[in-house]
Amino acid sequence: ISVIMECPRCGSDDVRKLGHIISRRGKKQRYQCINGHTFYNEKDYAVKKGK
């Protein structure tokens, strides 16, 4: 499943959905880019994770 998104680490736009993670704050959608970086769809979280 390809998604129109950019990886916050490398800027690649070849991104796939990985499934959901259930956290205490609810469900998060996980994504993975072609270079193997995984991140989430919450923008602020994705930026923090990408650093």
N, C-alpha and C positions, 0 to 999 in steps of 0.2 A: 504494500500500500504506500504509494508515494504521496507526500504532503507538500503543499506550497508553504514552505517555511525556510528560515535560514538557521544554520547552526550558530549559536552565539560564540563558539570557540573559534571556528575556522571560516565561517561565512559560507560554507557549502550549502547549496539549495537542494541537494539530493538527500532527502530526509524521509525516513520510514517511521511508521507508528510501531511501538513495541508493546503497547498494552498499558494497563492502569496500575498504579500503586495506590494502595489504601493507606492514608496517613491519618493522624488524629484530626487533621483539618479537613478531611474529605478525600475525594478521589482526585488523583493527578494523572494526566496522560503522559506517558513517557515516549520520547522520540529518540531515534538514533540516526546520525548522518553517515554518509558513505565512508568517512574516515574513522568511524567507530566511537565518536563522542556521543554520550547519552545526555539528554537534558529533558526538561519539563516545559509544558506550554505556558506556565505562569511566567510572564516576562521578567519580573524582578528576580525570580528564582533562577531562571535560565541564565541571566547575566551573572549572578553570583557564582553559579556552578561553573560558568565558563572561564573564570579567572584563574 
